[in-house]
Amino acid sequence: MNAKSTFARRSSLSIAVAAASATFIAIGLLTAVAFLFQHDGVPMGQLAAAERACTQNAYVSEREACMREWLAVARASKVASK
């Protein structure tokens, strides 16, 4: 009996193809996530500024309404300046 188990040797071409496809998929996923954050989200700097501007409100609902108004005004002035 042969005590050594031998596995089928994979070609370097199949390894390179697998690595390239894994890299392509990873870059595609990261790009898609970054695009979604930029497309749907508000930049963190604007959110932080809105939160600082609305700290005087004690209730969360009032604070969120104030932040929405502040962000709407900031967006309107940004669009108007273009």
TIFIVEX-423634 format. One record per atom (N, C-alpha, C): atom name; x negated, y, z. Coordinates in pm, whole numbers, plus 50000, padded with zeros to 5 digits. Last residue first. Layout:
<recs>
<rec><atome>CA</atome><px>X</px><py>Y</py><pz>Z</pz></rec>
...
</recs>
This chain:
<recs>
<rec><atome>N</atome><px>52450</px><py>57602</py><pz>49227</pz></rec>
<rec><atome>CA</atome><px>52390</px><py>57539</py><pz>49108</pz></rec>
<rec><atome>C</atome><px>52431</px><py>57605</py><pz>48983</pz></rec>
<rec><atome>N</atome><px>52595</px><py>57715</py><pz>49428</pz></rec>
<rec><atome>CA</atome><px>52464</px><py>57773</py><pz>49399</pz></rec>
<rec><atome>C</atome><px>52401</px><py>57714</py><pz>49275</pz></rec>
<rec><atome>N</atome><px>52821</px><py>57559</py><pz>49451</pz></rec>
<rec><atome>CA</atome><px>52837</px><py>57695</py><pz>49400</pz></rec>
<rec><atome>C</atome><px>52702</px><py>57756</py><pz>49362</pz></rec>
<rec><atome>N</atome><px>52717</px><py>57332</py><pz>49570</pz></rec>
<rec><atome>CA</atome><px>52769</px><py>57322</py><pz>49434</pz></rec>
<rec><atome>C</atome><px>52780</px><py>57462</py><pz>49372</pz></rec>
<rec><atome>N</atome><px>52651</px><py>57437</py><pz>49819</pz></rec>
<rec><atome>CA</atome><px>52546</px><py>57375</py><pz>49738</pz></rec>
<rec><atome>C</atome><px>52590</px><py>57367</py><pz>49593</pz></rec>
<rec><atome>N</atome><px>52895</px><py>57519</py><pz>49915</pz></rec>
<rec><atome>CA</atome><px>52794</px><py>57622</py><pz>49891</pz></rec>
<rec><atome>C</atome><px>52681</px><py>57567</py><pz>49807</pz></rec>
<rec><atome>N</atome><px>53017</px><py>57269</py><pz>49935</pz></rec>
<rec><atome>CA</atome><px>53074</px><py>57371</py><pz>49848</pz></rec>
<rec><atome>C</atome><px>52971</px><py>57480</py><pz>49816</pz></rec>
<rec><atome>N</atome><px>52856</px><py>57141</py><pz>50126</pz></rec>
<rec><atome>CA</atome><px>52861</px><py>57089</py><pz>49990</pz></rec>
<rec><atome>C</atome><px>52914</px><py>57194</py><pz>49893</pz></rec>
<rec><atome>N</atome><px>52912</px><py>57302</py><pz>50350</pz></rec>
<rec><atome>CA</atome><px>52774</px><py>57289</py><pz>50302</pz></rec>
<rec><atome>C</atome><px>52771</px><py>57237</py><pz>50158</pz></rec>
<rec><atome>N</atome><px>53186</px><py>57260</py><pz>50377</pz></rec>
<rec><atome>CA</atome><px>53137</px><py>57395</py><pz>50348</pz></rec>
<rec><atome>C</atome><px>52995</px><py>57388</py><pz>50293</pz></rec>
<rec><atome>N</atome><px>53181</px><py>56988</py><pz>50436</pz></rec>
<rec><atome>CA</atome><px>53253</px><py>57035</py><pz>50317</pz></rec>
<rec><atome>C</atome><px>53206</px><py>57174</py><pz>50278</pz></rec>
<rec><atome>N</atome><px>53037</px><py>56985</py><pz>50676</pz></rec>
<rec><atome>CA</atome><px>52979</px><py>56920</py><pz>50558</pz></rec>
<rec><atome>C</atome><px>53048</px><py>56966</py><pz>50430</pz></rec>
<rec><atome>N</atome><px>53223</px><py>57119</py><pz>50840</pz></rec>
<rec><atome>CA</atome><px>53089</px><py>57175</py><pz>50821</pz></rec>
<rec><atome>C</atome><px>53024</px><py>57116</py><pz>50697</pz></rec>
<rec><atome>N</atome><px>53440</px><py>56942</py><pz>50831</pz></rec>
<rec><atome>CA</atome><px>53454</px><py>57078</py><pz>50780</pz></rec>
<rec><atome>C</atome><px>53318</px><py>57139</py><pz>50750</pz></rec>
<rec><atome>N</atome><px>53322</px><py>56718</py><pz>50953</pz></rec>
<rec><atome>CA</atome><px>53375</px><py>56707</py><pz>50816</pz></rec>
<rec><atome>C</atome><px>53389</px><py>56845</py><pz>50753</pz></rec>
<rec><atome>N</atome><px>53264</px><py>56826</py><pz>51207</pz></rec>
<rec><atome>CA</atome><px>53155</px><py>56781</py><pz>51120</pz></rec>
<rec><atome>C</atome><px>53201</px><py>56770</py><pz>50976</pz></rec>
<rec><atome>N</atome><px>53522</px><py>56874</py><pz>51303</pz></rec>
<rec><atome>CA</atome><px>53430</px><py>56986</py><pz>51286</pz></rec>
<rec><atome>C</atome><px>53316</px><py>56947</py><pz>51191</pz></rec>
<rec><atome>N</atome><px>53613</px><py>56611</py><pz>51316</pz></rec>
<rec><atome>CA</atome><px>53680</px><py>56707</py><pz>51228</pz></rec>
<rec><atome>C</atome><px>53590</px><py>56826</py><pz>51200</pz></rec>
<rec><atome>N</atome><px>53436</px><py>56513</py><pz>51511</pz></rec>
<rec><atome>CA</atome><px>53434</px><py>56456</py><pz>51376</pz></rec>
<rec><atome>C</atome><px>53502</px><py>56549</py><pz>51276</pz></rec>
<rec><atome>N</atome><px>53514</px><py>56671</py><pz>51731</pz></rec>
<rec><atome>CA</atome><px>53377</px><py>56678</py><pz>51682</pz></rec>
<rec><atome>C</atome><px>53368</px><py>56624</py><pz>51539</pz></rec>
<rec><atome>N</atome><px>53777</px><py>56589</py><pz>51767</pz></rec>
<rec><atome>CA</atome><px>53749</px><py>56728</py><pz>51733</pz></rec>
<rec><atome>C</atome><px>53610</px><py>56743</py><pz>51674</pz></rec>
<rec><atome>N</atome><px>53730</px><py>56319</py><pz>51832</pz></rec>
<rec><atome>CA</atome><px>53811</px><py>56352</py><pz>51715</pz></rec>
<rec><atome>C</atome><px>53788</px><py>56497</py><pz>51671</pz></rec>
<rec><atome>N</atome><px>53580</px><py>56342</py><pz>52068</pz></rec>
<rec><atome>CA</atome><px>53519</px><py>56284</py><pz>51948</pz></rec>
<rec><atome>C</atome><px>53598</px><py>56322</py><pz>51824</pz></rec>
<rec><atome>N</atome><px>53584</px><py>56642</py><pz>52261</pz></rec>
<rec><atome>CA</atome><px>53649</px><py>56519</py><pz>52215</pz></rec>
<rec><atome>C</atome><px>53588</px><py>56473</py><pz>52083</pz></rec>
<rec><atome>N</atome><px>53433</px><py>56876</py><pz>52289</pz></rec>
<rec><atome>CA</atome><px>53424</px><py>56771</py><pz>52390</pz></rec>
<rec><atome>C</atome><px>53480</px><py>56638</py><pz>52340</pz></rec>
<rec><atome>N</atome><px>53231</px><py>57077</py><pz>52089</pz></rec>
<rec><atome>CA</atome><px>53357</px><py>57005</py><pz>52100</pz></rec>
<rec><atome>C</atome><px>53342</px><py>56886</py><pz>52194</pz></rec>
<rec><atome>N</atome><px>52973</px><py>57171</py><pz>52065</pz></rec>
<rec><atome>CA</atome><px>53060</px><py>57238</py><pz>52162</pz></rec>
<rec><atome>C</atome><px>53192</px><py>57166</py><pz>52181</pz></rec>
<rec><atome>N</atome><px>52840</px><py>57049</py><pz>51857</pz></rec>
<rec><atome>CA</atome><px>52822</px><py>56994</py><pz>51991</pz></rec>
<rec><atome>C</atome><px>52914</px><py>57057</py><pz>52095</pz></rec>
<rec><atome>N</atome><px>52829</px><py>57109</py><pz>51587</pz></rec>
<rec><atome>CA</atome><px>52960</px><py>57077</py><pz>51647</pz></rec>
<rec><atome>C</atome><px>52947</px><py>57020</py><pz>51789</pz></rec>
<rec><atome>N</atome><px>52573</px><py>57143</py><pz>51498</pz></rec>
<rec><atome>CA</atome><px>52664</px><py>57257</py><pz>51488</pz></rec>
<rec><atome>C</atome><px>52795</px><py>57235</py><pz>51562</pz></rec>
<rec><atome>N</atome><px>52469</px><py>56888</py><pz>51527</pz></rec>
<rec><atome>CA</atome><px>52419</px><py>56996</py><pz>51615</pz></rec>
<rec><atome>C</atome><px>52513</px><py>57116</py><pz>51613</pz></rec>
<rec><atome>N</atome><px>52610</px><py>56763</py><pz>51320</pz></rec>
<rec><atome>CA</atome><px>52629</px><py>56719</py><pz>51459</pz></rec>
<rec><atome>C</atome><px>52582</px><py>56825</py><pz>51557</pz></rec>
<rec><atome>N</atome><px>52510</px><py>56895</py><pz>51098</pz></rec>
<rec><atome>CA</atome><px>52652</px><py>56906</py><pz>51130</pz></rec>
<rec><atome>C</atome><px>52679</px><py>56865</py><pz>51274</pz></rec>
<rec><atome>N</atome><px>52243</px><py>56810</py><pz>51111</pz></rec>
<rec><atome>CA</atome><px>52274</px><py>56953</py><pz>51124</pz></rec>
<rec><atome>C</atome><px>52421</px><py>56973</py><pz>51159</pz></rec>
<rec><atome>N</atome><px>52278</px><py>56534</py><pz>51072</pz></rec>
<rec><atome>CA</atome><px>52219</px><py>56583</py><pz>51197</pz></rec>
<rec><atome>C</atome><px>52250</px><py>56731</py><pz>51218</pz></rec>
<rec><atome>N</atome><px>52383</px><py>56535</py><pz>50812</pz></rec>
<rec><atome>CA</atome><px>52462</px><py>56481</py><pz>50924</pz></rec>
<rec><atome>C</atome><px>52409</px><py>56532</py><pz>51058</pz></rec>
<rec><atome>N</atome><px>52168</px><py>56642</py><pz>50670</pz></rec>
<rec><atome>CA</atome><px>52295</px><py>56716</py><pz>50675</pz></rec>
<rec><atome>C</atome><px>52382</px><py>56666</py><pz>50789</pz></rec>
<rec><atome>N</atome><px>51979</px><py>56439</py><pz>50713</pz></rec>
<rec><atome>CA</atome><px>51951</px><py>56576</py><pz>50756</pz></rec>
<rec><atome>C</atome><px>52078</px><py>56659</py><pz>50767</pz></rec>
<rec><atome>N</atome><px>52089</px><py>56215</py><pz>50591</pz></rec>
<rec><atome>CA</atome><px>52082</px><py>56220</py><pz>50738</pz></rec>
<rec><atome>C</atome><px>52052</px><py>56361</py><pz>50789</pz></rec>
<rec><atome>N</atome><px>52319</px><py>56267</py><pz>50324</pz></rec>
<rec><atome>CA</atome><px>52181</px><py>56262</py><pz>50375</pz></rec>
<rec><atome>C</atome><px>52178</px><py>56285</py><pz>50527</pz></rec>
<rec><atome>N</atome><px>52597</px><py>56060</py><pz>50301</pz></rec>
<rec><atome>CA</atome><px>52553</px><py>56197</py><pz>50320</pz></rec>
<rec><atome>C</atome><px>52410</px><py>56188</py><pz>50374</pz></rec>
<rec><atome>N</atome><px>52663</px><py>55800</py><pz>50056</pz></rec>
<rec><atome>CA</atome><px>52635</px><py>55856</py><pz>50188</pz></rec>
<rec><atome>C</atome><px>52597</px><py>56002</py><pz>50185</pz></rec>
<rec><atome>N</atome><px>52693</px><py>55713</py><pz>49795</pz></rec>
<rec><atome>CA</atome><px>52809</px><py>55722</py><pz>49883</pz></rec>
<rec><atome>C</atome><px>52783</px><py>55797</py><pz>50012</pz></rec>
<rec><atome>N</atome><px>52435</px><py>55740</py><pz>49673</pz></rec>
<rec><atome>CA</atome><px>52557</px><py>55773</py><pz>49601</pz></rec>
<rec><atome>C</atome><px>52674</px><py>55799</py><pz>49696</pz></rec>
<rec><atome>N</atome><px>52242</px><py>55654</py><pz>49850</pz></rec>
<rec><atome>CA</atome><px>52234</px><py>55790</py><pz>49796</pz></rec>
<rec><atome>C</atome><px>52364</px><py>55832</py><pz>49732</pz></rec>
<rec><atome>N</atome><px>52327</px><py>55393</py><pz>49901</pz></rec>
<rec><atome>CA</atome><px>52313</px><py>55488</py><pz>50011</pz></rec>
<rec><atome>C</atome><px>52308</px><py>55631</py><pz>49959</pz></rec>
<rec><atome>N</atome><px>52317</px><py>55286</py><pz>49642</pz></rec>
<rec><atome>CA</atome><px>52445</px><py>55295</py><pz>49713</pz></rec>
<rec><atome>C</atome><px>52437</px><py>55393</py><pz>49828</pz></rec>
<rec><atome>N</atome><px>52042</px><py>55299</py><pz>49589</pz></rec>
<rec><atome>CA</atome><px>52135</px><py>55376</py><pz>49507</pz></rec>
<rec><atome>C</atome><px>52269</px><py>55392</py><pz>49577</pz></rec>
<rec><atome>N</atome><px>51946</px><py>55117</py><pz>49779</pz></rec>
<rec><atome>CA</atome><px>51905</px><py>55258</py><pz>49786</pz></rec>
<rec><atome>C</atome><px>52000</px><py>55346</py><pz>49706</pz></rec>
<rec><atome>N</atome><px>52066</px><py>54882</py><pz>49681</pz></rec>
<rec><atome>CA</atome><px>52100</px><py>54932</py><pz>49815</pz></rec>
<rec><atome>C</atome><px>52063</px><py>55079</py><pz>49828</pz></rec>
<rec><atome>N</atome><px>51941</px><py>54862</py><pz>49429</pz></rec>
<rec><atome>CA</atome><px>52086</px><py>54873</py><pz>49439</pz></rec>
<rec><atome>C</atome><px>52128</px><py>54929</py><pz>49575</pz></rec>
<rec><atome>N</atome><px>51672</px><py>54833</py><pz>49504</pz></rec>
<rec><atome>CA</atome><px>51714</px><py>54948</py><pz>49424</pz></rec>
<rec><atome>C</atome><px>51864</px><py>54970</py><pz>49434</pz></rec>
<rec><atome>N</atome><px>51683</px><py>54588</py><pz>49637</pz></rec>
<rec><atome>CA</atome><px>51643</px><py>54709</py><pz>49710</pz></rec>
<rec><atome>C</atome><px>51684</px><py>54835</py><pz>49635</pz></rec>
<rec><atome>N</atome><px>51760</px><py>54420</py><pz>49421</pz></rec>
<rec><atome>CA</atome><px>51845</px><py>54435</py><pz>49540</pz></rec>
<rec><atome>C</atome><px>51811</px><py>54562</py><pz>49618</pz></rec>
<rec><atome>N</atome><px>51541</px><py>54450</py><pz>49246</pz></rec>
<rec><atome>CA</atome><px>51676</px><py>54485</py><pz>49204</pz></rec>
<rec><atome>C</atome><px>51769</px><py>54507</py><pz>49322</pz></rec>
<rec><atome>N</atome><px>51333</px><py>54349</py><pz>49399</pz></rec>
<rec><atome>CA</atome><px>51329</px><py>54491</py><pz>49359</pz></rec>
<rec><atome>C</atome><px>51468</px><py>54536</py><pz>49316</pz></rec>
<rec><atome>N</atome><px>51421</px><py>54081</py><pz>49418</pz></rec>
<rec><atome>CA</atome><px>51403</px><py>54163</py><pz>49538</pz></rec>
<rec><atome>C</atome><px>51402</px><py>54312</py><pz>49504</pz></rec>
<rec><atome>N</atome><px>51421</px><py>54001</py><pz>49148</pz></rec>
<rec><atome>CA</atome><px>51545</px><py>53999</py><pz>49224</pz></rec>
<rec><atome>C</atome><px>51534</px><py>54088</py><pz>49347</pz></rec>
<rec><atome>N</atome><px>51145</px><py>54026</py><pz>49088</pz></rec>
<rec><atome>CA</atome><px>51245</px><py>54102</py><pz>49012</pz></rec>
<rec><atome>C</atome><px>51377</px><py>54110</py><pz>49088</pz></rec>
<rec><atome>N</atome><px>51038</px><py>53839</py><pz>49266</pz></rec>
<rec><atome>CA</atome><px>51002</px><py>53980</py><pz>49277</pz></rec>
<rec><atome>C</atome><px>51104</px><py>54067</py><pz>49207</pz></rec>
<rec><atome>N</atome><px>51149</px><py>53605</py><pz>49162</pz></rec>
<rec><atome>CA</atome><px>51179</px><py>53644</py><pz>49300</pz></rec>
<rec><atome>C</atome><px>51147</px><py>53792</py><pz>49322</pz></rec>
<rec><atome>N</atome><px>51030</px><py>53605</py><pz>48906</pz></rec>
<rec><atome>CA</atome><px>51176</px><py>53618</py><pz>48918</pz></rec>
<rec><atome>C</atome><px>51216</px><py>53657</py><pz>49060</pz></rec>
<rec><atome>N</atome><px>50760</px><py>53577</py><pz>48977</pz></rec>
<rec><atome>CA</atome><px>50804</px><py>53696</py><pz>48903</pz></rec>
<rec><atome>C</atome><px>50955</px><py>53714</py><pz>48915</pz></rec>
<rec><atome>N</atome><px>50762</px><py>53327</py><pz>49104</pz></rec>
<rec><atome>CA</atome><px>50721</px><py>53447</py><pz>49178</pz></rec>
<rec><atome>C</atome><px>50769</px><py>53574</py><pz>49109</pz></rec>
<rec><atome>N</atome><px>50845</px><py>53163</py><pz>48890</pz></rec>
<rec><atome>CA</atome><px>50925</px><py>53170</py><pz>49012</pz></rec>
<rec><atome>C</atome><px>50891</px><py>53295</py><pz>49093</pz></rec>
<rec><atome>N</atome><px>50631</px><py>53205</py><pz>48712</pz></rec>
<rec><atome>CA</atome><px>50766</px><py>53241</py><pz>48672</pz></rec>
<rec><atome>C</atome><px>50856</px><py>53255</py><pz>48794</pz></rec>
<rec><atome>N</atome><px>50419</px><py>53100</py><pz>48863</pz></rec>
<rec><atome>CA</atome><px>50417</px><py>53241</py><pz>48823</pz></rec>
<rec><atome>C</atome><px>50556</px><py>53289</py><pz>48783</pz></rec>
<rec><atome>N</atome><px>50500</px><py>52834</py><pz>48880</pz></rec>
<rec><atome>CA</atome><px>50481</px><py>52912</py><pz>49003</pz></rec>
<rec><atome>C</atome><px>50484</px><py>53062</py><pz>48970</pz></rec>
<rec><atome>N</atome><px>50495</px><py>52759</py><pz>48613</pz></rec>
<rec><atome>CA</atome><px>50623</px><py>52758</py><pz>48685</pz></rec>
<rec><atome>C</atome><px>50614</px><py>52837</py><pz>48815</pz></rec>
<rec><atome>N</atome><px>50217</px><py>52791</py><pz>48562</pz></rec>
<rec><atome>CA</atome><px>50315</px><py>52870</py><pz>48488</pz></rec>
<rec><atome>C</atome><px>50449</px><py>52874</py><pz>48561</pz></rec>
<rec><atome>N</atome><px>50092</px><py>52601</py><pz>48710</pz></rec>
<rec><atome>CA</atome><px>50075</px><py>52740</py><pz>48752</pz></rec>
<rec><atome>C</atome><px>50173</px><py>52831</py><pz>48680</pz></rec>
<rec><atome>N</atome><px>50296</px><py>52315</py><pz>48779</pz></rec>
<rec><atome>CA</atome><px>50209</px><py>52393</py><pz>48691</pz></rec>
<rec><atome>C</atome><px>50201</px><py>52536</py><pz>48741</pz></rec>
<rec><atome>N</atome><px>50273</px><py>52094</py><pz>49050</pz></rec>
<rec><atome>CA</atome><px>50347</px><py>52197</py><pz>48976</pz></rec>
<rec><atome>C</atome><px>50249</px><py>52276</py><pz>48892</pz></rec>
<rec><atome>N</atome><px>50240</px><py>51753</py><pz>49085</pz></rec>
<rec><atome>CA</atome><px>50167</px><py>51879</py><pz>49077</pz></rec>
<rec><atome>C</atome><px>50247</px><py>51978</py><pz>48993</pz></rec>
<rec><atome>N</atome><px>50429</px><py>51561</py><pz>49301</pz></rec>
<rec><atome>CA</atome><px>50409</px><py>51603</py><pz>49163</pz></rec>
<rec><atome>C</atome><px>50344</px><py>51741</py><pz>49161</pz></rec>
<rec><atome>N</atome><px>50247</px><py>51428</py><pz>49573</pz></rec>
<rec><atome>CA</atome><px>50358</px><py>51505</py><pz>49519</pz></rec>
<rec><atome>C</atome><px>50326</px><py>51543</py><pz>49376</pz></rec>
<rec><atome>N</atome><px>50164</px><py>51131</py><pz>49721</pz></rec>
<rec><atome>CA</atome><px>50124</px><py>51232</py><pz>49624</pz></rec>
<rec><atome>C</atome><px>50249</px><py>51298</py><pz>49570</pz></rec>
<rec><atome>N</atome><px>50069</px><py>51006</py><pz>50026</pz></rec>
<rec><atome>CA</atome><px>50181</px><py>51039</py><pz>49940</pz></rec>
<rec><atome>C</atome><px>50137</px><py>51150</py><pz>49846</pz></rec>
<rec><atome>N</atome><px>49863</px><py>50744</py><pz>50117</pz></rec>
<rec><atome>CA</atome><px>49871</px><py>50884</py><pz>50078</pz></rec>
<rec><atome>C</atome><px>49993</px><py>50906</py><pz>49991</pz></rec>
<rec><atome>N</atome><px>49870</px><py>50474</py><pz>50139</pz></rec>
<rec><atome>CA</atome><px>49915</px><py>50553</py><pz>50253</pz></rec>
<rec><atome>C</atome><px>49930</px><py>50700</py><pz>50219</pz></rec>
<rec><atome>N</atome><px>49966</px><py>50221</py><pz>49935</pz></rec>
<rec><atome>CA</atome><px>49897</px><py>50349</py><pz>49930</pz></rec>
<rec><atome>C</atome><px>49953</px><py>50437</py><pz>50041</pz></rec>
<rec><atome>N</atome><px>49918</px><py>49881</py><pz>50000</pz></rec>
<rec><atome>CA</atome><px>50000</px><py>50000</py><pz>50000</pz></rec>
<rec><atome>C</atome><px>49914</px><py>50125</py><pz>50000</pz></rec>
</recs>
